[in-house]
Amino acid sequence: MKAAFPDLHAHIEDIIAAEDRVAARLTLSGTHTGEYLGFPPTGRAVKYVSREFYRVADGLIAEEWICSDTASLFQQLS
């Protein structure tokens, strides 16, 4: 991801924690300057949303579930 979008920035829109779980809604943005999943560099600025869920144990992330809007990202790279 960092090779394809070296200026990648994740802006936290919302973050909520309860017990051992954390949920976050992020907006990711960057410039597509390297190959990504078969897409050659386009030089385009991209922006998409990701919803991420984590389970924390002993102060570390033990599990993660990430649901990114890759369809929107792929559309921007096409």
C-alpha angles and dihedrals in degrees: 000000000000091000091054096038106026093173093049111156126189115204114196108226096175135359126184130178132192127168106320096340132092126188124193135182111204137183111212122198136172147127120277103230101143138047113283124187092329095318110122116223113285102178087229125142110237135193130185141156129248130189113203133186127192138186113211124206125176091352094304134099104260098176137008136193117193125190108184125177092243091159088065091046093050090048090055091051095049 
